[in-house]
Amino acid sequence: MKSLFTLLSCMRNKNIDNVDKELSEFYQNLSRSTDEFADGCQRDVKSLFAFILSTLDDNKDRAADAFIWKKKKSFSCFKHSQYKIPMPDSPYLYLLVKTDYFKKISYKIIADAFEEMIMLKPSQMIGECTFCGNNAKGFENVHEIVRAKYIAFVVSSADGAAKIIEIEKIIIKNYTLNLKGISIVSGVSRASHTFAICKESNAWFTFNDTLISTFETNKDIKGIYMLFYELE
């Protein structure tokens, strides 16, 4: 944690000379937490930090390895259905959601986007079978999902509208997603301004530069760009 705070302090103060050094130290500390970062069982906030940092520097591969939602895929052709040929992993750093005609983000829109990612039903496709030696028809099987602690939903139009009370808790199958933060963009083009609404100590607050104020969950929010959920 200390290395993270030092890094963010350097960035806030635009101390460019020390950013690379502190960033490297933070990643080293991140990689040492092998017990907490066991495959399929990420249970700490470092995964969210790594996701945020991946947008700030060129070390995207290392950041992606720390914040993982992955489908483990394999291919079975019809002729050799008893064999499962491994396919490349499909990592997800965020999920894209589309608003409805009125630019609303609903419970169903978020649930559908999440369910599409976790769907484990095999789908028919044409793939390369190492036993046939040819491209053959078969099934793409999704046999495992690696979970992260946090997941981000990006609104495709960057102009979504919602009420916190309507999307605060999403339940899909055995997954429960709790809304923790919202990124909002106001204005257009270069005149735009970004601020956040976050949940702290069971209350919601608006963080707009130096202005911090409470926020009611039944109020309309416009200009939603990203939604951050924590997996329960």
Helices and strands as residue ranges (DSSP letters): H 2-12, H 16-32, H 46-53, H 60-66, E 70-77, E 85-86, E 90-91, E 94-97, H 107-118, E 123-128, E 135-146, E 150-155, E 160-163, H 164-167, E 169-172, E 175-186, G 189-191, E 193-200, E 203-208, E 211-214, E 220-231
